[in-house]
Amino acid sequence: MTKLPSKLHPDYQDEFFLNLDRILVPIGGRRFECTGLELAFYIAHEYGSHLDLLHIGTDPGKNINGYLKKLAKFEVEHDLIVRKGKNIPKTIIDYWMDKKHNLVIMSGKRRPTIFDKITIPSISNAVIPHIETEVLQVFPPTMKKDSDKLKNIAVLLPYSYRDPFLLRWASAIAAPQKGAVVKVYHIARVPETVPLIGAAKEKVIKKEEKQFKEYVDEFSKVFGQIIQPRFILGHRVLSSLESIFEKDEPDLVIIGKTKETNFWQRIVVKSLSSKIRDKLLSPGICIHHMR
């Protein structure tokens, strides 16, 4: 079973969010980037941040131009910066190095196989290891119609120092939207030899569920956002999430990931967050990359 932290730190990294004054959002003009832009608007609106929308080329495209009109609604300060450059990842990295944004939000396309990863270039994967700050990598839903709303937000808590970040992102995205819901999921893994129905009655499981709900409640008080705990028993994380999300149908799933620093980690070793990204195709996925 998963062990809860002995001491909660719901206000961890307050300094980071208090200083979240500039956010870099590279845009290429593709439709799949609209989910990432919507998320950027909500976060910038909540924290009073300035958005630098960086386009490498000549024209961001009509898909993005339509979304830029929403900035007036959200009252978000922004600049559209157009730069020329053949090496797009290097141009993005150089711009970040010059401005030192507090947060970078990048859109990505899912590439589930090793062949896809080798043959389809990923700008975000080429940029993220070289950005020395927090990065949100956003993937749109692929199995249902794109939505411009992210009202049903799911967060997967690993019980780690990432938790306050993940919950703050969810709270910031939900806050400007009337009727938005944040649900926090934790899967208590049970050995496959143990029936789930029987495990639910065990004292250790009941204790862990109680601790989890208290853990989430503590964050709710700090953020001023109603957060619904979802305690799940399962043999495997991926199959459990697939079953749960078929019923809950989240618009966005927020998960955390430690930044990958070498080729082997990026291409061959598949992290849990990457497996979730490639397996769950109906919701949008937001991966928070931390150092």
N, C-alpha and C positions, 0 to 999 in steps of 0.2 A: 504494500500500500504506500501511497505518497505521504511523505512527512511534511507537515505544515511548518513554516518558519516559527521559531520560538518567540520572536518579537516582530511586531508589525511596524512597517514604516510607510504609512499611506501618504505622507507628505514628502517622501523621498524625491530628490531632484526638483524641489520647488524653485531653486535658483534658475534652473534651465528654462522653465516655463515663464518665469517672470521676465526673462531676457529674450523671449522668443519674438524679437522685433522684425526680423527679415527671414523670408522663406524663399528658397530657390526652386522654381518649377520648370525644368526643361520641357519644351513642347515641340513636337515635330509636325503637327497638323493632322494626325491620324485620329479616327473616331474612337479607337480604344482608349485614348488618353482622356476622354471626357470624364470617366469615373474618377481619375486622379485629380482632375481640375475641380470637380465638385467637392471632393474631400478637402482640397486645399482651400477652397472658399470658406468652408465651415470652420476650419481650424483658424484661418486668418481672421475671420469675423469674431471668433470667440476670444482670441488673444490680442486683437488689435495689431496684427502683424502686417507688414508690407510685403506684397508678393512681387518677386522679380520673375517674370515669365520670359524664359530664354529660348529663342528659336535660332537654330543654325541653318541658314539658307536665305531665302528671299521672301516667301509668303507662308504664314502659319497655316493657311487653309480655311475654307468656309466652316468646317466642323468646329474648329477652335474659335473662330470669330463669333459664332453664335453664342458660345459659352462666355466669351468675354463681356457680352452685354449684361450678363447676370451680376457682374461685379458692382454695378451701380445699385442693384437691389440689396446686395450684402454690405454695401458701403465699405468695400475693401480697397485700400490704396494699392496701386500696382503700377509697374512699368513693363511694357513689352519691349524687350531688348532683342534686336536682330543682329546676329553675327555671321560672318562668312567663315568657312573653314571646311577642309576636306576631312579632317580627323575630328569627327563629332565628339567622341568621348573626351579627347584631350582638350577641346575647346570648352566643354562643360567644366572639366576639372580646373582649367586655368581661370575660368570666370569665378568659380567658387573660391579658389585660392586668393583671388584679388579682393573679393567682397566678404569672405568668411561668414556666410549665412549660418544661422543657428540650426536650420532644418532644411533638408532637401527632400522634395517629393518627386518621385520618378514613376512613370507608367511603364508597364512591361507586358509582353505577350507570353503566354504559357508555351513552354517547349518541353514536353514531358519525357522525351527519350534522349539518350546520349547522342544519337544521330542528329536530332533536332538541335541540340546544344552546340554540336560541332559545325553544322552546316548553316544554321540561322544565326547571324550575328546578334548579340544582345548588347545594346548600348548601356543599359542600366547595370548589367553585370560587369562591364568594363570600367564603369565609373565608380560604383559603390565602394570597392576596396580602397580607393584613393581619396575618399571624402572623409575627413576626420571629424565628423559630427554625426548626429542621428539622421537616418535616412528611412523614409517610408516608401516602399515599393508597392505599387498598386496594380492589380490585375483585374480587368473587368469580368463580369459573368460571361460564360460562353454557351450555356445551354438554355438560356431564356432571353426574352427581349430586354435590351438595355433599358435601364430606368435612370431618370435623373434624380431619384430620391434614394437615400440610404437610411431608411427609417428603422429597419429591423437589424440591429447591430449585435453581432455575436463576438465575444472575446474569449480566447482560450488562455487561461492562467496557468503558467508553469510553476507557480509558487517560487518566484525568484525576484531579483532586483528589477526585472523587466516589468513586473506587475503594475506599479504606479504609472509607468509610461503608457502601457496598453490601455489602462482604464481611463487615463486622461484623454487619449486620442478618441476613445469611444464617447466620452462625455462631451468633448468639444464638437464632435460631428452631430451628436444628438441634440445638443442644446438649442441651436437655431431652428430646429424642425418641430413643429407642433405634432404631438402624438408619437414621436420617436421613442423607441424602446431599446434598452441595453440589457442584454442577457449574458451572464458570465458562466462559462462552462468549465467544469473540472471533471475529468474522467478518472475514477479510482480503478486502477487496473487490477483485475482479479485473475489468478492463475486459471488456465483453461481447464484444469481438472476439477475446478470448483464451480458448481452451478450458480448462476447469478442470483436466482431467486433465493437460494439458501444463504448466499453471502450477504444479501441485503439485511438479513435478520441478525447478523453477527454484531456484537457489542463494539468491536473495533471499527466497523463500518459506520455504525450509527454515531459513534464519537467523531469520526472524521467528517461526516456530513454536517454535524453540529458546528464543528470548528470552521468548516468551509463557509457556512452561512454567516457566522460571526465575522469571519475574515472579510467577506464581501460587504457586510453591513458597515464595517468600520470605514471602508473606502467610500461607501455611499454618503456617510456623514461628512467626510472631508470634502468630497466633490460637489455635494448638494444635488446629486443626480440619483434618481431611483434606479437601482441596479438589481435585476432579477437573477438570483443564483440558480444554476442548473447543475445539480450533483448527479453524475451518471456512473453506473457500474458497467464495466465492459472488459472483455478479454483482450481486445485490440483497439487502439485509438482510432485508426482510420475507419474500420468497419462500424464502430460505435458512432462516430461523427456522421457517416453517411446515413445511418438509420435515423439519427436525431434530426438532421437538417432536412430530410425528406418531409418531416412534419412541420418543423419550425420555419423553414424557408427563409433564412436570413438574407438580407441584401448585401451585407458585408461581413466578412470574418476577419478579425484582427488577431494576428499571432506575432510572436517575437522570434528573433534569430540573431545569433552572434555572427558578426561579419566574417566572411570567408577570406582568408589571406593568401591562399595559393591555388594553383590550377587544379590540383588533386581534389581539394575540397569543393571547388566550384563545379567540376565536371563529373567526377566519379562518385564521391561520397555524397549520398543524398540525405539531407537532414530531414527531420520530421516536418518542419515547416514547408520544405520543398515538396514532400510527398503529399501533404494536405493541399498545397497549391495545385498540384497536377491531378489530384484525384477528385477534388470537389469542384465541379465545373459550373454548377448553378449559381452560387453566390460570387460576388466580388471578393477578392482576397487582398488584404493589406498586411504586408510583412514589415515589421519594425526591425531594422538592422542596427544593432548596437555593437560597440567596440568591446 
